[in-house]
Amino acid sequence: FDPYWDQVVAYLRFDGGVTDLKGGVWDNLGVLFPEESGVFGGGSAYFGGAADLTSSANPNLQMGTQDYTYECFIKSNAVSSYACLFDSRISGGAGDTGIAVYPTGASPGNVPSVWTNTVMIMSGSQTIMFSEWIHYAVTRASGVSRLFLGGALVASGSDSRDLTGGALRIGRSNVRQQPYYGYADLVRVT
């Protein structure tokens, strides 16, 4: 039982492919779905750099000023630069109104960060261990965004911006740069 199921706008399980249990349509550019690789068994999605999923036809993915949660389980590969997991910015330039979620930032430390346009609204201090599954969540409630790793709060920041942005992309930034390398499973946007 999920008391928030009516507010979930995307839920991707990746058991053998891209199926959004909320009915969304996703364009797949090179994402692989290895069998029995998921966090709880079953499949997962593997993002190998030049791969992403995009949902441009779902207006419910535009958060506006509402509270939200972006969450999933990830198992990252080692990278030496920013790796974008979720991005709804149009270009990432000044004045852009989307959100970008990075599980790993520039070295040293590979700490996670969350951006709107070109402004970082928060950055974690805990590094994400490579090649281990961890629950990753970014939430906003009452104008405060929070970043959780494995259920523990690692960062927070003020954020009341109107996040209208563009299409939601998973696995790279919306200008198809800063690729995420690794696995993702049970992606959910509420």
OpenMM code with the backbone's topology and positions (N, CA, C; nanometers):
from openmm import Vec3, app, unit

residues = "PHE ASP PRO TYR TRP ASP GLN VAL VAL ALA TYR LEU ARG PHE ASP GLY GLY VAL THR ASP LEU LYS GLY GLY VAL TRP ASP ASN LEU GLY VAL LEU PHE PRO GLU GLU SER GLY VAL PHE GLY GLY GLY SER ALA TYR PHE GLY GLY ALA ALA ASP LEU THR SER SER ALA ASN PRO ASN LEU GLN MET GLY THR GLN ASP TYR THR TYR GLU CYS PHE ILE LYS SER ASN ALA VAL SER SER TYR ALA CYS LEU PHE ASP SER ARG ILE SER GLY GLY ALA GLY ASP THR GLY ILE ALA VAL TYR PRO THR GLY ALA SER PRO GLY ASN VAL PRO SER VAL TRP THR ASN THR VAL MET ILE MET SER GLY SER GLN THR ILE MET PHE SER GLU TRP ILE HIS TYR ALA VAL THR ARG ALA SER GLY VAL SER ARG LEU PHE LEU GLY GLY ALA LEU VAL ALA SER GLY SER ASP SER ARG ASP LEU THR GLY GLY ALA LEU ARG ILE GLY ARG SER ASN VAL ARG GLN GLN PRO TYR TYR GLY TYR ALA ASP LEU VAL ARG VAL THR".split()
positions = [
    Vec3(0.0835, -0.1181, 0.0000),
    Vec3(0.0000, 0.0000, 0.0000),
    Vec3(0.0875, 0.1238, 0.0000),
    Vec3(0.0562, 0.2162, -0.0899),
    Vec3(0.1317, 0.3404, -0.1013),
    Vec3(0.0346, 0.4579, -0.0908),
    Vec3(0.0368, 0.5319, 0.0190),
    Vec3(-0.0584, 0.6421, 0.0362),
    Vec3(-0.0364, 0.7566, -0.0628),
    Vec3(0.0782, 0.7611, -0.1310),
    Vec3(0.1062, 0.8687, -0.2254),
    Vec3(0.0949, 0.8262, -0.3716),
    Vec3(0.0457, 0.7041, -0.3981),
    Vec3(0.0417, 0.6522, -0.5338),
    Vec3(-0.0320, 0.7446, -0.6301),
    Vec3(-0.1364, 0.8111, -0.5851),
    Vec3(-0.2107, 0.9009, -0.6737),
    Vec3(-0.1301, 1.0252, -0.7113),
    Vec3(-0.0214, 1.0533, -0.6407),
    Vec3(0.0635, 1.1684, -0.6709),
    Vec3(0.1906, 1.1289, -0.7477),
    Vec3(0.2138, 1.0003, -0.7658),
    Vec3(0.3296, 0.9539, -0.8431),
    Vec3(0.3018, 0.9818, -0.9910),
    Vec3(0.3989, 1.0450, -1.0602),
    Vec3(0.3802, 1.0784, -1.2013),
    Vec3(0.4671, 0.9923, -1.2934),
    Vec3(0.5648, 0.9216, -1.2377),
    Vec3(0.6462, 0.8279, -1.3161),
    Vec3(0.7014, 0.7225, -1.2213),
    Vec3(0.6960, 0.5960, -1.2647),
    Vec3(0.7538, 0.4870, -1.1855),
    Vec3(0.8079, 0.3815, -1.2814),
    Vec3(0.9413, 0.3735, -1.2901),
    Vec3(1.0088, 0.2850, -1.3849),
    Vec3(1.0803, 0.1739, -1.3102),
    Vec3(1.0437, 0.0484, -1.3413),
    Vec3(1.1037, -0.0655, -1.2713),
    Vec3(1.2180, -0.1295, -1.3492),
    Vec3(1.2224, -0.1171, -1.4789),
    Vec3(1.3303, -0.1680, -1.5639),
    Vec3(1.3456, -0.3196, -1.5603),
    Vec3(1.2380, -0.3919, -1.5447),
    Vec3(1.2448, -0.5382, -1.5522),
    Vec3(1.2313, -0.5792, -1.6986),
    Vec3(1.3440, -0.5791, -1.7703),
    Vec3(1.3461, -0.6198, -1.9097),
    Vec3(1.3229, -0.5071, -2.0089),
    Vec3(1.3099, -0.3850, -1.9643),
    Vec3(1.2885, -0.2730, -2.0558),
    Vec3(1.2327, -0.1531, -1.9817),
    Vec3(1.1809, -0.0571, -2.0601),
    Vec3(1.1248, 0.0642, -2.0028),
    Vec3(0.9743, 0.0493, -1.9964),
    Vec3(0.9218, 0.0298, -1.8772),
    Vec3(0.7782, 0.0295, -1.8559),
    Vec3(0.7492, 0.1241, -1.7418),
    Vec3(0.6724, 0.2275, -1.7713),
    Vec3(0.6335, 0.3244, -1.6700),
    Vec3(0.4979, 0.2808, -1.6154),
    Vec3(0.4944, 0.2401, -1.4907),
    Vec3(0.3697, 0.1915, -1.4309),
    Vec3(0.2653, 0.3003, -1.4163),
    Vec3(0.3022, 0.4259, -1.4415),
    Vec3(0.2060, 0.5360, -1.4419),
    Vec3(0.1639, 0.5729, -1.5838),
    Vec3(0.2089, 0.4949, -1.6842),
    Vec3(0.1643, 0.5122, -1.8216),
    Vec3(0.2456, 0.6074, -1.9071),
    Vec3(0.3521, 0.6649, -1.8552),
    Vec3(0.4341, 0.7565, -1.9335),
    Vec3(0.5092, 0.6862, -2.0457),
    Vec3(0.5394, 0.7627, -2.1501),
    Vec3(0.6142, 0.7114, -2.2646),
    Vec3(0.7541, 0.7706, -2.2592),
    Vec3(0.8556, 0.6847, -2.2704),
    Vec3(0.9962, 0.7254, -2.2609),
    Vec3(1.0699, 0.6851, -2.3872),
    Vec3(1.1473, 0.7775, -2.4419),
    Vec3(1.2347, 0.7480, -2.5554),
    Vec3(1.3660, 0.6945, -2.5008),
    Vec3(1.4091, 0.5809, -2.5536),
    Vec3(1.5314, 0.5159, -2.5063),
    Vec3(1.6425, 0.5362, -2.6081),
    Vec3(1.7497, 0.5997, -2.5657),
    Vec3(1.8669, 0.6158, -2.6499),
    Vec3(1.9827, 0.5379, -2.5871),
    Vec3(1.9898, 0.4088, -2.6157),
    Vec3(2.1049, 0.3279, -2.5789),
    Vec3(2.1088, 0.2719, -2.4382),
    Vec3(2.0025, 0.2858, -2.3601),
    Vec3(2.0012, 0.2300, -2.2249),
    Vec3(1.9826, 0.0793, -2.2350),
    Vec3(2.0627, 0.0042, -2.1594),
    Vec3(2.0567, -0.1419, -2.1588),
    Vec3(1.9820, -0.1900, -2.0354),
    Vec3(1.9274, -0.3107, -2.0427),
    Vec3(1.8492, -0.3666, -1.9326),
    Vec3(1.8971, -0.5076, -1.8995),
    Vec3(2.0099, -0.5162, -1.8282),
    Vec3(2.0632, -0.6487, -1.7943),
    Vec3(1.9690, -0.7229, -1.6998),
    Vec3(1.9511, -0.8507, -1.7261),
    Vec3(1.8639, -0.9332, -1.6420),
    Vec3(1.9281, -0.9585, -1.5058),
    Vec3(1.8473, -0.9737, -1.4054),
    Vec3(1.8911, -1.0098, -1.2702),
    Vec3(2.0001, -0.9169, -1.2165),
    Vec3(1.9916, -0.7898, -1.2509),
    Vec3(2.0917, -0.6944, -1.2043),
    Vec3(2.0324, -0.5903, -1.1104),
    Vec3(1.9020, -0.5988, -1.0838),
    Vec3(1.8347, -0.4978, -1.0034),
    Vec3(1.8661, -0.5070, -0.8561),
    Vec3(1.8328, -0.4021, -0.7865),
    Vec3(1.8617, -0.3937, -0.6439),
    Vec3(1.7901, -0.5028, -0.5646),
    Vec3(1.6714, -0.5408, -0.6075),
    Vec3(1.5953, -0.6457, -0.5390),
    Vec3(1.5740, -0.7662, -0.6297),
    Vec3(1.6693, -0.7933, -0.7199),
    Vec3(1.6507, -0.8963, -0.8202),
    Vec3(1.5793, -0.8350, -0.9398),
    Vec3(1.5455, -0.9139, -1.0371),
    Vec3(1.4857, -0.8579, -1.1574),
    Vec3(1.5882, -0.7752, -1.2319),
    Vec3(1.5425, -0.6898, -1.3197),
    Vec3(1.6319, -0.6111, -1.4021),
    Vec3(1.6584, -0.4730, -1.3473),
    Vec3(1.7445, -0.4010, -1.4165),
    Vec3(1.7732, -0.2614, -1.3879),
    Vec3(1.8089, -0.1957, -1.5207),
    Vec3(1.8327, -0.0665, -1.5170),
    Vec3(1.8776, 0.0054, -1.6364),
    Vec3(2.0260, 0.0341, -1.6213),
    Vec3(2.1006, 0.0146, -1.7308),
    Vec3(2.2427, 0.0481, -1.7290),
    Vec3(2.2674, 0.1648, -1.8243),
    Vec3(2.3233, 0.2716, -1.7680),
    Vec3(2.3563, 0.3911, -1.8450),
    Vec3(2.5064, 0.3908, -1.8678),
    Vec3(2.5466, 0.3773, -1.9945),
    Vec3(2.6873, 0.3631, -2.0258),
    Vec3(2.7515, 0.4870, -2.0834),
    Vec3(2.6997, 0.6034, -2.0548),
    Vec3(2.7614, 0.7261, -2.1020),
    Vec3(2.6833, 0.7912, -2.2135),
    Vec3(2.6747, 0.7277, -2.3283),
    Vec3(2.6006, 0.7836, -2.4412),
    Vec3(2.4597, 0.7263, -2.4426),
    Vec3(2.3953, 0.7217, -2.3259),
    Vec3(2.2628, 0.6616, -2.3142),
    Vec3(2.1763, 0.7462, -2.2229),
    Vec3(2.0481, 0.7565, -2.2576),
    Vec3(1.9545, 0.8265, -2.1700),
    Vec3(1.8115, 0.7870, -2.2031),
    Vec3(1.7231, 0.8214, -2.1127),
    Vec3(1.5788, 0.8068, -2.1316),
    Vec3(1.5187, 0.9466, -2.1249),
    Vec3(1.4231, 0.9754, -2.2132),
    Vec3(1.3612, 1.1076, -2.2153),
    Vec3(1.2102, 1.0930, -2.2242),
    Vec3(1.1391, 1.1695, -2.1421),
    Vec3(0.9939, 1.1754, -2.1487),
    Vec3(0.9543, 1.3191, -2.1768),
    Vec3(0.9237, 1.3471, -2.3019),
    Vec3(0.8870, 1.4838, -2.3393),
    Vec3(0.7368, 1.5028, -2.3470),
    Vec3(0.6598, 1.3944, -2.3411),
    Vec3(0.5158, 1.4045, -2.3607),
    Vec3(0.4365, 1.3991, -2.2304),
    Vec3(0.5006, 1.4134, -2.1154),
    Vec3(0.4309, 1.4027, -1.9879),
    Vec3(0.4366, 1.5355, -1.9135),
    Vec3(0.3303, 1.6176, -1.9249),
    Vec3(0.3315, 1.7486, -1.8573),
    Vec3(0.3316, 1.7366, -1.7053),
    Vec3(0.2948, 1.6213, -1.6509),
    Vec3(0.2960, 1.6026, -1.5047),
    Vec3(0.4364, 1.6017, -1.4470),
    Vec3(0.5385, 1.5883, -1.5327),
    Vec3(0.6761, 1.5882, -1.4850),
    Vec3(0.7310, 1.7294, -1.4638),
    Vec3(0.6535, 1.8303, -1.4984),
    Vec3(0.6911, 1.9686, -1.4703),
    Vec3(0.6434, 2.0005, -1.3289),
    Vec3(0.7343, 2.0257, -1.2376),
    Vec3(0.7009, 2.0392, -1.0958),
    Vec3(0.6439, 2.1754, -1.0589),
    Vec3(0.6739, 2.2797, -1.1357),
    Vec3(0.6264, 2.4123, -1.0988),
    Vec3(0.6763, 2.4500, -0.9600),
    Vec3(0.5867, 2.4970, -0.8748),
    Vec3(0.6233, 2.5336, -0.7377),
    Vec3(0.5792, 2.4278, -0.6370),
    Vec3(0.5332, 2.3146, -0.6864),
    Vec3(0.4845, 2.2072, -0.5989),
    Vec3(0.5986, 2.1383, -0.5238),
    Vec3(0.5621, 2.0687, -0.4173),
    Vec3(0.6559, 1.9782, -0.3521),
    Vec3(0.6813, 1.8617, -0.4473),
    Vec3(0.7963, 1.7958, -0.4340),
    Vec3(0.8283, 1.6845, -0.5227),
    Vec3(0.9247, 1.5882, -0.4546),
    Vec3(0.9366, 1.4708, -0.5146),
    Vec3(1.0403, 1.3738, -0.4797),
    Vec3(1.0881, 1.3064, -0.6078),
    Vec3(1.2198, 1.3083, -0.6302),
    Vec3(1.2851, 1.2273, -0.7331),
    Vec3(1.3637, 1.1221, -0.6557),
    Vec3(1.3404, 0.9953, -0.6854),
    Vec3(1.4116, 0.8930, -0.6108),
    Vec3(1.4374, 0.7696, -0.6961),
    Vec3(1.5396, 0.6959, -0.6574),
    Vec3(1.5711, 0.5693, -0.7219),
    Vec3(1.6836, 0.5026, -0.6438),
    Vec3(1.7151, 0.3838, -0.6818),
    Vec3(1.8342, 0.3166, -0.6329),
    Vec3(1.9381, 0.3284, -0.7429),
    Vec3(2.0629, 0.3571, -0.7048),
    Vec3(2.1703, 0.3664, -0.8033),
    Vec3(2.2898, 0.2821, -0.7583),
    Vec3(2.3636, 0.2366, -0.8569),
    Vec3(2.4925, 0.1708, -0.8343),
    Vec3(2.5874, 0.2302, -0.9378),
    Vec3(2.6627, 0.3327, -0.8960),
    Vec3(2.7447, 0.4110, -0.9875),
    Vec3(2.8785, 0.3450, -1.0159),
    Vec3(2.9272, 0.3692, -1.1371),
    Vec3(3.0647, 0.3356, -1.1719),
    Vec3(3.1506, 0.4577, -1.1419),
    Vec3(3.2786, 0.4391, -1.1275),
    Vec3(3.3704, 0.5503, -1.1023),
    Vec3(3.3712, 0.6456, -1.2209),
    Vec3(3.3623, 0.7737, -1.1907),
    Vec3(3.3719, 0.8779, -1.2933),
    Vec3(3.4633, 0.9873, -1.2406),
    Vec3(3.5124, 1.0704, -1.3290),
    Vec3(3.6042, 1.1748, -1.2866),
    Vec3(3.5438, 1.3135, -1.2988),
    Vec3(3.4156, 1.3219, -1.3309),
    Vec3(3.3539, 1.4517, -1.3476),
    Vec3(3.2072, 1.4426, -1.3089),
    Vec3(3.1341, 1.5495, -1.3330),
    Vec3(2.9913, 1.5515, -1.3018),
    Vec3(2.9179, 1.4419, -1.3770),
    Vec3(2.8245, 1.3759, -1.3095),
    Vec3(2.7416, 1.2730, -1.3705),
    Vec3(2.5966, 1.3069, -1.3403),
    Vec3(2.5206, 1.3416, -1.4434),
    Vec3(2.3825, 1.3868, -1.4262),
    Vec3(2.2867, 1.2684, -1.4301),
    Vec3(2.2040, 1.2559, -1.3281),
    Vec3(2.1058, 1.1477, -1.3226),
    Vec3(1.9694, 1.1938, -1.3726),
    Vec3(1.9173, 1.3057, -1.3209),
    Vec3(1.7897, 1.3636, -1.3654),
    Vec3(1.8157, 1.5059, -1.4124),
    Vec3(1.7511, 1.5477, -1.5214),
    Vec3(1.7636, 1.6858, -1.5672),
    Vec3(1.6367, 1.7279, -1.6394),
    Vec3(1.5735, 1.8352, -1.5905),
    Vec3(1.4570, 1.8913, -1.6590),
    Vec3(1.4842, 2.0330, -1.7083),
    Vec3(1.6111, 2.0754, -1.7025),
    Vec3(1.6460, 2.2068, -1.7568),
    Vec3(1.6390, 2.2011, -1.9090),
    Vec3(1.6150, 2.3131, -1.9701),
    Vec3(1.6110, 2.3161, -2.1164),
    Vec3(1.7522, 2.3197, -2.1723),
    Vec3(1.8358, 2.4079, -2.1181),
    Vec3(1.9728, 2.4191, -2.1688),
    Vec3(2.0757, 2.4227, -2.0563),
    Vec3(2.0329, 2.4458, -1.9336),
    Vec3(2.1255, 2.4602, -1.8226),
    Vec3(2.1837, 2.5996, -1.8122),
    Vec3(2.1349, 2.6914, -1.8961),
    Vec3(2.1857, 2.8279, -1.8946),
    Vec3(2.1132, 2.9164, -1.7950),
    Vec3(2.1600, 3.0385, -1.7837),
    Vec3(2.0986, 3.1363, -1.6934),
    Vec3(1.9519, 3.1548, -1.7305),
    Vec3(1.8667, 3.1619, -1.6300),
    Vec3(1.7246, 3.1792, -1.6521),
    Vec3(1.6484, 3.0512, -1.6760),
    Vec3(1.7179, 2.9393, -1.6899),
    Vec3(1.6520, 2.8101, -1.7085),
    Vec3(1.5731, 2.7752, -1.5829),
    Vec3(1.4627, 2.7058, -1.5989),
    Vec3(1.3732, 2.6837, -1.4853),
    Vec3(1.3546, 2.5367, -1.4503),
    Vec3(1.4470, 2.4525, -1.4846),
    Vec3(1.4368, 2.3114, -1.4494),
    Vec3(1.5258, 2.2771, -1.3321),
    Vec3(1.5381, 2.1474, -1.3077),
    Vec3(1.6216, 2.0971, -1.1989),
    Vec3(1.7179, 1.9940, -1.2550),
    Vec3(1.8372, 1.9877, -1.1976),
    Vec3(1.9357, 1.8871, -1.2367),
    Vec3(1.9897, 1.8213, -1.1112),
    Vec3(1.9929, 1.6889, -1.1117),
    Vec3(2.0345, 1.6105, -0.9958),
    Vec3(2.1575, 1.5303, -1.0349),
    Vec3(2.2659, 1.5510, -0.9598),
    Vec3(2.3940, 1.4870, -0.9879),
    Vec3(2.4321, 1.3971, -0.8706),
    Vec3(2.4352, 1.2643, -0.8903),
    Vec3(2.4789, 1.1780, -0.7805),
    Vec3(2.6275, 1.1899, -0.7529),
    Vec3(2.7070, 1.2275, -0.8532),
    Vec3(2.8496, 1.2501, -0.8312),
    Vec3(2.8894, 1.3806, -0.8979),
    Vec3(2.9698, 1.4584, -0.8257),
    Vec3(3.0173, 1.5854, -0.8778),
    Vec3(3.1624, 1.5755, -0.9192),
    Vec3(3.2206, 1.6903, -0.9447),
    Vec3(3.3611, 1.6928, -0.9852),
    Vec3(3.4484, 1.6467, -0.8696),
    Vec3(3.5583, 1.5835, -0.9025),
    Vec3(3.6501, 1.5390, -0.7984),
    Vec3(3.7144, 1.6620, -0.7345),
    Vec3(3.7590, 1.6599, -0.6109),
    Vec3(3.7663, 1.5396, -0.5292),
    Vec3(3.6354, 1.5124, -0.4560),
    Vec3(3.6162, 1.3894, -0.4180),
    Vec3(3.5081, 1.3551, -0.3290),
    Vec3(3.3865, 1.2929, -0.3917),
    Vec3(3.3574, 1.3274, -0.5171),
    Vec3(3.2382, 1.2749, -0.5824),
    Vec3(3.1141, 1.2878, -0.4949),
    Vec3(3.0889, 1.4082, -0.4446),
    Vec3(2.9719, 1.4306, -0.3618),
    Vec3(2.8537, 1.4704, -0.4492),
    Vec3(2.7314, 1.4345, -0.4087),
    Vec3(2.6134, 1.4674, -0.4872),
    Vec3(2.5777, 1.6151, -0.4768),
    Vec3(2.5063, 1.6653, -0.5784),
    Vec3(2.4614, 1.8036, -0.5776),
    Vec3(2.3319, 1.8162, -0.6565),
    Vec3(2.2580, 1.9246, -0.6282),
    Vec3(2.1319, 1.9537, -0.6964),
    Vec3(2.1382, 2.0984, -0.7438),
    Vec3(2.1009, 2.1201, -0.8707),
    Vec3(2.1096, 2.2520, -0.9336),
    Vec3(1.9743, 2.2928, -0.9909),
    Vec3(1.9461, 2.4227, -0.9912),
    Vec3(1.8440, 2.4797, -1.0777),
    Vec3(1.9161, 2.5829, -1.1617),
    Vec3(1.8880, 2.5872, -1.2883),
    Vec3(1.9639, 2.6626, -1.3894),
    Vec3(2.1132, 2.6504, -1.3592),
    Vec3(2.1819, 2.7575, -1.3330),
    Vec3(2.3259, 2.7491, -1.3066),
    Vec3(2.3567, 2.7695, -1.1586),
    Vec3(2.2561, 2.7554, -1.0722),
    Vec3(2.2726, 2.7792, -0.9289),
    Vec3(2.2640, 2.6468, -0.8542),
    Vec3(2.3672, 2.6128, -0.7767),
    Vec3(2.3622, 2.4929, -0.6949),
    Vec3(2.2797, 2.5241, -0.5707),
    Vec3(2.1723, 2.4478, -0.5471),
    Vec3(2.0889, 2.4736, -0.4295),
    Vec3(2.1326, 2.3904, -0.3101),
    Vec3(2.2071, 2.2833, -0.3349),
    Vec3(2.2627, 2.2079, -0.2229),
    Vec3(2.3651, 2.1082, -0.2734),
    Vec3(2.4555, 2.0736, -0.1844),
    Vec3(2.5583, 1.9747, -0.2144),
    Vec3(2.5804, 1.8902, -0.0903),
    Vec3(2.5858, 1.7599, -0.1099),
    Vec3(2.6097, 1.6697, 0.0023),
    Vec3(2.7549, 1.6715, 0.0440),
    Vec3(2.7799, 1.6180, 0.1605),
    Vec3(2.9176, 1.6062, 0.2070),
    Vec3(2.9614, 1.4601, 0.2114),
    Vec3(2.8684, 1.3694, 0.1942),
    Vec3(2.8975, 1.2261, 0.1965),
    Vec3(2.9214, 1.1780, 0.0543),
    Vec3(3.0290, 1.1067, 0.0323),
    Vec3(3.0552, 1.0528, -0.1007),
    Vec3(2.9709, 0.9279, -0.1237),
    Vec3(2.9394, 0.9057, -0.2477),
    Vec3(2.8657, 0.7854, -0.2861),
    Vec3(2.9668, 0.6773, -0.3202),
    Vec3(2.9518, 0.5646, -0.2571),
    Vec3(3.0421, 0.4528, -0.2824),
    Vec3(3.0108, 0.3934, -0.4197),
    Vec3(3.1138, 0.3643, -0.4948),
    Vec3(3.0949, 0.3058, -0.6266),
    Vec3(3.0651, 0.1564, -0.6146),
    Vec3(2.9904, 0.1063, -0.7099),
    Vec3(2.9597, -0.0361, -0.7235),
    Vec3(2.8814, -0.0935, -0.6066),
    Vec3(2.8073, -0.0087, -0.5349),
    Vec3(2.7170, -0.0529, -0.4279),
    Vec3(2.5817, 0.0140, -0.4485),
    Vec3(2.4735, -0.0618, -0.4322),
    Vec3(2.3398, -0.0042, -0.4424),
    Vec3(2.3147, 0.0891, -0.3239),
    Vec3(2.2560, 0.2053, -0.3531),
    Vec3(2.2160, 0.2990, -0.2481),
    Vec3(2.0881, 0.3701, -0.2934),
    Vec3(1.9998, 0.3958, -0.1990),
    Vec3(1.8797, 0.4723, -0.2302),
    Vec3(1.9172, 0.6194, -0.2350),
    Vec3(1.8725, 0.6875, -0.3394),
    Vec3(1.9069, 0.8277, -0.3645),
    Vec3(1.7761, 0.9043, -0.3809),
    Vec3(1.7567, 1.0106, -0.3052),
    Vec3(1.6319, 1.0867, -0.3143),
    Vec3(1.6580, 1.2358, -0.2984),
    Vec3(1.5868, 1.3134, -0.3795),
    Vec3(1.5841, 1.4588, -0.3682),
    Vec3(1.4386, 1.4985, -0.3512),
    Vec3(1.4092, 1.5749, -0.2459),
    Vec3(1.2718, 1.6145, -0.2179),
    Vec3(1.2636, 1.7657, -0.2006),
    Vec3(1.1433, 1.8187, -0.2205),
    Vec3(1.1164, 1.9569, -0.1826),
    Vec3(0.9829, 1.9592, -0.1103),
    Vec3(0.9830, 2.0236, 0.0073),
    Vec3(0.8598, 2.0413, 0.0852),
    Vec3(0.8641, 2.1798, 0.1474),
    Vec3(0.7596, 2.2572, 0.1243),
    Vec3(0.7459, 2.3913, 0.1828),
    Vec3(0.8676, 2.4796, 0.1567),
    Vec3(0.9215, 2.4755, 0.0343),
    Vec3(1.0312, 2.5628, -0.0043),
    Vec3(1.1685, 2.5198, 0.0411),
    Vec3(1.1814, 2.3975, 0.0931),
    Vec3(1.3115, 2.3467, 0.1341),
    Vec3(1.3373, 2.2154, 0.0600),
    Vec3(1.4487, 2.2111, -0.0139),
    Vec3(1.4884, 2.0877, -0.0812),
    Vec3(1.5840, 2.0110, 0.0085),
    Vec3(1.5745, 1.8788, 0.0002),
    Vec3(1.6583, 1.7918, 0.0826),
    Vec3(1.7141, 1.6797, -0.0035),
    Vec3(1.8346, 1.6374, 0.0298),
    Vec3(1.9015, 1.5291, -0.0392),
    Vec3(1.9260, 1.4172, 0.0601),
    Vec3(1.8830, 1.2953, 0.0240),
    Vec3(1.8969, 1.1786, 0.1103),
    Vec3(1.9790, 1.0718, 0.0395),
    Vec3(2.0701, 1.0094, 0.1122),
    Vec3(2.1447, 0.8932, 0.0644),
    Vec3(2.1215, 0.7800, 0.1619),
    Vec3(2.0676, 0.6705, 0.1128),
    Vec3(2.0404, 0.5565, 0.1994),
    Vec3(1.9472, 0.5912, 0.3137),
    Vec3(1.8567, 0.6844, 0.2920),
    Vec3(1.7605, 0.7257, 0.3935),
    Vec3(1.8102, 0.8316, 0.4897),
    Vec3(1.9378, 0.8681, 0.4818),
    Vec3(1.9942, 0.9683, 0.5723),
    Vec3(2.0006, 1.1041, 0.5037),
    Vec3(1.9575, 1.2080, 0.5729),
    Vec3(1.9642, 1.3437, 0.5214),
    Vec3(2.1106, 1.3868, 0.5143),
    Vec3(2.1572, 1.4290, 0.3941),
    Vec3(2.2969, 1.4700, 0.3792),
    Vec3(2.3106, 1.6166, 0.3381),
    Vec3(2.2001, 1.6804, 0.2949),
    Vec3(2.2069, 1.8218, 0.2571),
    Vec3(2.0658, 1.8774, 0.2481),
    Vec3(2.0547, 2.0089, 0.2651),
    Vec3(1.9276, 2.0769, 0.2442),
    Vec3(1.9558, 2.2187, 0.1988),
    Vec3(1.8561, 2.2802, 0.1367),
    Vec3(1.8724, 2.4165, 0.0889),
    Vec3(1.7394, 2.4771, 0.0540),
    Vec3(1.7320, 2.6083, 0.0639),
    Vec3(1.6109, 2.6812, 0.0294),
    Vec3(1.5865, 2.6728, -0.1210),
    Vec3(1.4628, 2.6442, -0.1617),
    Vec3(1.4319, 2.6322, -0.3040),
    Vec3(1.2820, 2.6493, -0.3256),
    Vec3(1.2428, 2.7662, -0.3707),
    Vec3(1.1013, 2.7899, -0.4014),
    Vec3(1.0836, 2.8245, -0.5485),
    Vec3(1.1825, 2.7911, -0.6311),
    Vec3(1.1768, 2.8256, -0.7730),
    Vec3(1.0640, 2.7519, -0.8446),
    Vec3(1.0158, 2.8143, -0.9519),
    Vec3(0.9133, 2.7557, -1.0373),
    Vec3(0.9832, 2.6674, -1.1401),
    Vec3(0.9771, 2.5362, -1.1201),
    Vec3(1.0505, 2.4405, -1.2033),
    Vec3(0.9645, 2.3928, -1.3194),
    Vec3(0.9538, 2.4760, -1.4225),
    Vec3(0.8741, 2.4388, -1.5385),
    Vec3(0.9580, 2.3719, -1.6454),
    Vec3(1.0784, 2.4191, -1.6700),
    Vec3(1.1786, 2.3533, -1.7535),
    Vec3(1.1308, 2.2862, -1.8793),
    Vec3(1.2015, 2.1807, -1.9177),
    Vec3(1.1720, 2.1066, -2.0397),
    Vec3(1.1441, 1.9612, -2.0098),
    Vec3(1.1773, 1.8761, -2.1049),
    Vec3(1.1555, 1.7325, -2.0898),
    Vec3(1.2441, 1.6789, -1.9777),
    Vec3(1.1962, 1.5749, -1.9096),
    Vec3(1.2792, 1.5100, -1.8081),
    Vec3(1.3672, 1.4068, -1.8769),
    Vec3(1.4982, 1.4195, -1.8537),
    Vec3(1.5946, 1.3240, -1.9073),
    Vec3(1.6588, 1.2504, -1.7907),
    Vec3(1.6772, 1.1201, -1.8053),
    Vec3(1.7438, 1.0375, -1.7050),
    Vec3(1.8711, 0.9828, -1.7686),
    Vec3(1.9856, 1.0048, -1.7050),
    Vec3(2.1111, 0.9473, -1.7513),
    Vec3(2.2111, 1.0442, -1.8087),
    Vec3(2.1684, 1.1643, -1.8436),
    Vec3(2.2571, 1.2697, -1.8931),
    Vec3(2.1871, 1.4036, -1.8736),
    Vec3(2.2637, 1.5114, -1.8880),
    Vec3(2.2015, 1.6433, -1.8836),
    Vec3(2.1166, 1.6622, -2.0087),
    Vec3(2.0302, 1.7621, -2.0067),
    Vec3(1.9394, 1.7821, -2.1199),
    Vec3(2.0078, 1.8308, -2.2461),
    Vec3(2.1329, 1.8689, -2.2369),
    Vec3(2.2084, 1.8995, -2.3585),
    Vec3(2.3003, 1.7819, -2.3932),
    Vec3(2.2685, 1.6663, -2.3364),
    Vec3(2.3361, 1.5384, -2.3615),
    Vec3(2.4856, 1.5451, -2.3312),
    Vec3(2.5157, 1.6062, -2.2186),
    Vec3(2.6519, 1.6086, -2.1670),
    Vec3(2.6477, 1.5526, -2.0257),
    Vec3(2.7604, 1.5449, -1.9604),
    Vec3(2.7726, 1.5013, -1.8217),
    Vec3(2.6984, 1.3695, -1.7964),
    Vec3(2.7379, 1.2634, -1.8681),
    Vec3(2.6656, 1.1360, -1.8589),
    Vec3(2.6846, 1.0661, -1.7252),
    Vec3(2.5795, 0.9950, -1.6871),
    Vec3(2.5829, 0.9082, -1.5696),
    Vec3(2.6302, 0.7707, -1.6158),
    Vec3(2.7248, 0.7127, -1.5430),
    Vec3(2.7733, 0.5781, -1.5720),
    Vec3(2.7341, 0.4879, -1.4557),
    Vec3(2.6486, 0.3909, -1.4829),
    Vec3(2.6122, 0.2981, -1.3789),
    Vec3(2.4690, 0.2505, -1.3948),
    Vec3(2.4185, 0.1883, -1.2906),
    Vec3(2.2865, 0.1280, -1.2899),
    Vec3(2.1868, 0.2168, -1.2165),
    Vec3(2.0602, 0.2041, -1.2543),
    Vec3(1.9503, 0.2672, -1.1816),
    Vec3(1.8349, 0.1694, -1.1788),
    Vec3(1.7593, 0.1733, -1.0710),
    Vec3(1.6444, 0.0848, -1.0579),
    Vec3(1.5375, 0.1566, -0.9760),
    Vec3(1.4140, 0.1196, -1.0010),
    Vec3(1.2976, 0.1713, -0.9276),
    Vec3(1.2973, 0.3236, -0.9250),
    Vec3(1.3055, 0.3847, -1.0431),
    Vec3(1.2996, 0.5308, -1.0559),
    Vec3(1.1558, 0.5758, -1.0342),
    Vec3(1.1410, 0.6752, -0.9469),
    Vec3(1.0061, 0.7214, -0.9124),
    Vec3(1.0076, 0.8727, -0.8963),
    Vec3(0.9093, 0.9388, -0.9584),
    Vec3(0.8923, 1.0834, -0.9466),
    Vec3(0.7538, 1.1083, -0.8901),
    Vec3(0.7479, 1.1794, -0.7775),
    Vec3(0.6215, 1.2082, -0.7099),
    Vec3(0.6033, 1.3588, -0.6999),
] * unit.nanometer
topology = app.Topology()
chain = topology.addChain("A")
for resn in residues:
    res = topology.addResidue(resn, chain)
    for name in ("N", "CA", "C"):
        topology.addAtom(name, app.Element.getBySymbol(name[0]), res)
